[in-house]
Amino acid sequence: MAQWRNVLVWAGGVVLLFIFLTAAAAPRFMEIKYRSPLAEERFASAVAESSSGVEVVHLPTPEPLKALYMTSCVAGTPSWRNELKSLIETSELNAVVIDVKDFTGRIAFLNNFPKGPDQRGCTVSDLKEFVAALHSSGIYVIGRISVFQDASYSRLFPELAVENKNGGGIWLDHKGLSFIDVGAKPYWDYIVQISKDAYALGFDELNYDYVRYPSDGDMENISYVWSSASSTRADTLESFFTYLDDKLSDTGVVTSVDLFGMTMTVPHDMGIGQVFEKALPHFDYVSPMVYPSHYPATWGGFANPAEHPYDVVHIAMSEGKRREAIFNISMGLATSTPSKLRPWLQDFNLGATYGPDKVRAQIQATYDSGLTSWMLWSAANKYTKDALLPE
């Protein structure tokens, strides 16, 4: 829940509580109502309550926060997850971001949401025990929810998807992935329900990714049936932010949102609906993905921005912090209001080889721009240990 007042709400928890159902376990269930967007039928999101006396606890947000990303596949594989857990325990890291709903739309925890044949993604069969282990190490856990990029849900409910302008049917981007129309309000309730389920399972914070309109593909052959022509994409997306904030306001959950890195330096929505200032009031933290490899050639005067990690991150985050300060003043907030900015940094090879020096340069640039917290992204979950300070 975004607390856009003079203080932030510091709340938290840990990862998902996930249990496979067996006759022997005979778990009790918490029923949460979910309305299908295309019918009056209700689905119950079945979440097994703790039967071993393990209480769901939400940890306070650490300051500073230093996190890495973990896929649900890695979280469900003890040998892989233990390696990353050990890295967190022995380094300056103190938090982890784990997929709740991945970039394909698959959900990592047990649920009774509508499913298609393609929704057999990675799950975590002993997540309750994993949560306990993370708690014992004082690790803050964030649940990542990929929002509008959702191939699975698009196939189940094509009426809500972004469509082809010519000939109809589901529109696909260059990777063959589909999106739900940002203006499809029935889908908003689905995201709200996943959020509430995840928080009830113990996540400290919920992080929303892919909160945007499509950015690549055949953009000339794209149709948004649910997005009103009388409203801009930025305004439609802000309506979703407002709705999400309102529906989660009574939970106390900490929320964060991922934005394109360019939102820090570009005043318009780049055609995807993302405007930095429109996200600020509705989330506790804003995480621009300032991966140097994702900036176009000549940006900032650099032929290859990926070769200049310090400069890219410092320029972007310094400008973001400047714009945030201006926005805070316009909202009547004190100049001492803590920054909500918490960037995603690059720890993968693209555009250049990223070793300890380049990863550490981004961390230093974050500090030099006046910020204290950051998160490392590696889709492969392989991190540069030598870039991190020991505990």
Protein Blocks (a to p, Z undefined) as FASTA:
>chain_A
ZZddfbdcdddddddddddddfklopacdddddddfkbcbdcdddddddfehpacddddd
ddddddddddfklmmmmklmmmmmmmmmmmmbfbdcddfbdckopafbdcfbdcdfklmc
cddfklmmmmmmmmmnopacdddddfklcfklmmmmmmlpccdfehgajdddfkopacdd
fklmklmmmmmmmmmmmmmnopabdcdehiacdfbdjfklcccfklcfkbcfklmmmmmm
mmmmmmmmmnopacdddddfklmmpcbenonopafklmmmmpfbdcddfbfklpcehihh
iablmlmmmlmmmmmmmmmmmmmmmmmmmnopafklccfbdcddddbdehiacdfklmmm
mmmmmmmnopabdcdddfklpacfklpccZZ
